[in-house]
Amino acid sequence: MTRIGIWMLYSFSSVLTLEIIPRLACSVPQFPDEDSKLRATALQVRRGGNCPNTAEVLQQLLLSGGGLGFSSTQNQPDSAAGVVAVTPPPSQEQQQQQQQQLKLHLVSILPDVGSPAIRKILSSFATPPAPQPSPSYDSESLFESVTSAASATATSVDFSHCLYRKGHDEAASSYIIRSGATGSRTIVNYNDLPEMTTDEFMKIADGFVSLQHDHNVDASSRGFIGEDCWWHFEGRIPETTLQCIRYLRQVLPGSTISVEVEKPGREGLAELAAESDVVFYSKSWAESRGYTNPEACLRGELPNCKKASLMLCTWGCQGAGALFPSPAGTGGGNNEQTAEVAEPDYLHCSTAEVFETQIITVVDTIGAGDTFIAGIMYGLLMASPSATATATATATKDRSWIQSTSQKEKKKLLAFAVRLATQKVQMEGFNGIVKGW
């Protein structure tokens, strides 16, 4: 029976919404003094945003058909190259099946559907839909479609759940100044779009609940829509995001929920982590809490993450660490109701392990964390025992696999994401990130 995996990537900005952000990045010899004039050495304008970046990388991975090499590397030596080997592209039939089984959805606040900014945003993805206003256009409509009548390919990012704010022509924007002298990045954000509300999000979730009972949806797929949803949240506006996550637990209890804990000093992120199945911590957040390495962060936060089956922490050029909570008995995750909790496995992968013979030249670090998240998501899909037959996005819900898989397989998952992120920092943007693998 074919399952349809659905990845819902939600972006929330400084109040609640939006992270499809056009980014203007200029490079300067040194950071300018106040009230001074300085000539930039380079200028780049591109679409940004944490979740959209992750969606763009996932899209390229699916279209390329590259894998983790779990089967092809089993008889190879345990070298760094063997750990991160990527399988050859699948046959056309296999690739077509994979594309049909997985759907990517993005929910974000966007400008007016007729604004020039919309076309620029949608065209930044590999297979962009053409904007087409509906006769029944309503800026508050939750399912306003801006795609063309022709059906998009399965690996296209679905924008039909975005909220298009009527009368607002400008997307949220980030202006980035990169200093050549120190390597620092100074970011100024602008956002004039009305923010997403909890009620709007709940209606979107209800739409996916109704799909389970929609007889127009293929019967073999209908029952898996809720079970095979992965909802990934940026850790923004924690108090509102927490309500959204808890609502999902009520109406789509089979979904996998992940969250990115990134910005230091933002209150409420620990509460989001406590409700999630997969947690991604940033180095800056960890250091703000007094942690000096990924393992210290993950073990220190473990008591708070009682539902998590996988915790990860990136650490810049030092790679990333992963913790696999492994309770004895049933209950799943680091469940406080479990009578006995085994010591969780910790693994680390450095950039030197995945690029052992190459010199790493850092070009652009913006979006490296988003790329790492995409690598883990894709890796979990490919590494799932059912990946060859189904594209279920709930590998983390099958905690028996997460806990029973070998250290070698877990290391491959982590190494794949680290290599992908390391590849990203050596190039501008994301286009062509999987070429040459």
ChimeraX attribute file (.defattr): number of C-alpha atoms within 10 A of each C-alpha:
attribute: neighborCount
match mode: 1-to-1
recipient: residues
	/A:1	7
	/A:2	14
	/A:3	21
	/A:4	26
	/A:5	26
	/A:6	24
	/A:7	26
	/A:8	23
	/A:9	22
	/A:10	25
	/A:11	24
	/A:12	26
	/A:13	23
	/A:14	14
	/A:15	15
	/A:16	23
	/A:17	26
	/A:18	30
	/A:19	28
	/A:20	26
	/A:21	24
	/A:22	21
	/A:23	20
	/A:24	17
	/A:25	21
	/A:26	18
	/A:27	19
	/A:28	19
	/A:29	16
	/A:30	16
	/A:31	18
	/A:32	13
	/A:33	8
	/A:34	6
	/A:35	5
	/A:36	6
	/A:37	8
	/A:38	11
	/A:39	10
	/A:40	15
	/A:41	10
	/A:42	11
	/A:43	12
	/A:44	12
	/A:45	13
	/A:46	13
	/A:47	21
	/A:48	24
	/A:49	24
	/A:50	26
	/A:51	29
	/A:52	28
	/A:53	25
	/A:54	24
	/A:55	26
	/A:56	24
	/A:57	28
	/A:58	23
	/A:59	23
	/A:60	22
	/A:61	20
	/A:62	19
	/A:63	19
	/A:64	17
	/A:65	20
	/A:66	21
	/A:67	23
	/A:68	26
	/A:69	21
	/A:70	19
	/A:71	10
	/A:72	14
	/A:73	18
	/A:74	13
	/A:75	8
	/A:76	11
	/A:77	10
	/A:78	11
	/A:79	12
	/A:80	17
	/A:81	17
	/A:82	18
	/A:83	26
	/A:84	26
	/A:85	22
	/A:86	18
	/A:87	16
	/A:88	14
	/A:89	13
	/A:90	14
	/A:91	10
	/A:92	10
	/A:93	9
	/A:94	14
	/A:95	17
	/A:96	17
	/A:97	17
	/A:98	24
	/A:99	20
	/A:100	17
	/A:101	21
	/A:102	22
	/A:103	22
	/A:104	21
	/A:105	20
	/A:106	22
	/A:107	26
	/A:108	24
	/A:109	26
	/A:110	30
	/A:111	24
	/A:112	22
	/A:113	26
	/A:114	17
	/A:115	18
	/A:116	14
	/A:117	18
	/A:118	20
	/A:119	15
	/A:120	14
	/A:121	19
	/A:122	20
	/A:123	14
	/A:124	16
	/A:125	20
	/A:126	17
	/A:127	16
	/A:128	20
	/A:129	22
	/A:130	16
	/A:131	18
	/A:132	14
	/A:133	16
	/A:134	12
	/A:135	6
	/A:136	8
	/A:137	14
	/A:138	17
	/A:139	17
	/A:140	14
	/A:141	15
	/A:142	18
	/A:143	16
	/A:144	21
	/A:145	21
	/A:146	23
	/A:147	19
	/A:148	13
	/A:149	10
	/A:150	8
	/A:151	9
	/A:152	15
	/A:153	15
	/A:154	19
	/A:155	24
	/A:156	24
	/A:157	26
	/A:158	21
	/A:159	21
	/A:160	17
	/A:161	22
	/A:162	25
	/A:163	29
	/A:164	30
	/A:165	21
	/A:166	17
	/A:167	13
	/A:168	18
	/A:169	19
	/A:170	20
	/A:171	25
	/A:172	24
	/A:173	21
	/A:174	22
	/A:175	18
	/A:176	20
	/A:177	22
	/A:178	22
	/A:179	18
	/A:180	14
	/A:181	10
	/A:182	10
	/A:183	14
	/A:184	13
	/A:185	17
	/A:186	13
	/A:187	13
	/A:188	10
	/A:189	13
	/A:190	13
	/A:191	18
	/A:192	12
	/A:193	21
	/A:194	17
	/A:195	20
	/A:196	22
	/A:197	14
	/A:198	16
	/A:199	11
	/A:200	16
	/A:201	23
	/A:202	16
	/A:203	13
	/A:204	16
	/A:205	18
	/A:206	15
	/A:207	14
	/A:208	16
	/A:209	16
	/A:210	12
	/A:211	17
	/A:212	18
	/A:213	12
	/A:214	12
	/A:215	9
	/A:216	9
	/A:217	13
	/A:218	10
	/A:219	12
	/A:220	11
	/A:221	18
	/A:222	19
	/A:223	16
	/A:224	20
	/A:225	22
	/A:226	25
	/A:227	21
	/A:228	25
	/A:229	25
	/A:230	25
	/A:231	21
	/A:232	25
	/A:233	25
	/A:234	26
	/A:235	28
	/A:236	27
	/A:237	18
	/A:238	20
	/A:239	15
	/A:240	17
	/A:241	26
	/A:242	23
	/A:243	16
	/A:244	19
	/A:245	21
	/A:246	15
	/A:247	17
	/A:248	22
	/A:249	15
	/A:250	9
	/A:251	15
	/A:252	19
	/A:253	14
	/A:254	18
	/A:255	24
	/A:256	25
	/A:257	27
	/A:258	27
	/A:259	26
	/A:260	26
	/A:261	25
	/A:262	20
	/A:263	17
	/A:264	15
	/A:265	11
	/A:266	14
	/A:267	12
	/A:268	17
	/A:269	24
	/A:270	15
	/A:271	15
	/A:272	26
	/A:273	28
	/A:274	20
	/A:275	21
	/A:276	27
	/A:277	23
	/A:278	26
	/A:279	28
	/A:280	24
	/A:281	25
	/A:282	21
	/A:283	23
	/A:284	17
	/A:285	19
	/A:286	25
	/A:287	15
	/A:288	12
	/A:289	13
	/A:290	10
	/A:291	16
	/A:292	13
	/A:293	17
	/A:294	27
	/A:295	19
	/A:296	15
	/A:297	24
	/A:298	25
	/A:299	17
	/A:300	14
	/A:301	17
	/A:302	20
	/A:303	13
	/A:304	17
	/A:305	28
	/A:306	20
	/A:307	23
	/A:308	28
	/A:309	26
	/A:310	25
	/A:311	25
	/A:312	26
	/A:313	28
	/A:314	27
	/A:315	19
	/A:316	18
	/A:317	14
	/A:318	16
	/A:319	23
	/A:320	26
	/A:321	26
	/A:322	26
	/A:323	24
	/A:324	24
	/A:325	28
	/A:326	23
	/A:327	22
	/A:328	16
	/A:329	11
	/A:330	13
	/A:331	14
	/A:332	23
	/A:333	25
	/A:334	25
	/A:335	20
	/A:336	16
	/A:337	11
	/A:338	14
	/A:339	11
	/A:340	13
	/A:341	16
	/A:342	11
	/A:343	11
	/A:344	18
	/A:345	13
	/A:346	19
	/A:347	18
	/A:348	20
	/A:349	23
	/A:350	21
	/A:351	19
	/A:352	17
	/A:353	19
	/A:354	25
	/A:355	17
	/A:356	13
	/A:357	10
	/A:358	8
	/A:359	8
	/A:360	15
	/A:361	11
	/A:362	14
	/A:363	12
	/A:364	15
	/A:365	17
	/A:366	20
	/A:367	22
	/A:368	25
	/A:369	29
	/A:370	21
	/A:371	30
	/A:372	27
	/A:373	31
	/A:374	24
	/A:375	26
	/A:376	22
	/A:377	25
	/A:378	23
	/A:379	21
	/A:380	22
	/A:381	24
	/A:382	23
	/A:383	24
	/A:384	21
	/A:385	15
	/A:386	12
	/A:387	15
	/A:388	13
	/A:389	15
	/A:390	20
	/A:391	25
	/A:392	27
	/A:393	29
	/A:394	23
	/A:395	24
	/A:396	24
	/A:397	21
	/A:398	13
	/A:399	22
	/A:400	13
	/A:401	14
	/A:402	21
	/A:403	22
	/A:404	9
	/A:405	14
	/A:406	11
	/A:407	13
	/A:408	12
	/A:409	17
	/A:410	23
	/A:411	18
	/A:412	24
	/A:413	26
	/A:414	26
	/A:415	32
	/A:416	26
	/A:417	27
	/A:418	34
	/A:419	22
	/A:420	23
	/A:421	26
	/A:422	27
	/A:423	23
	/A:424	28
	/A:425	23
	/A:426	16
	/A:427	16
	/A:428	16
	/A:429	21
	/A:430	20
	/A:431	15
	/A:432	15
	/A:433	21
	/A:434	17
	/A:435	11
	/A:436	5
	/A:437	12
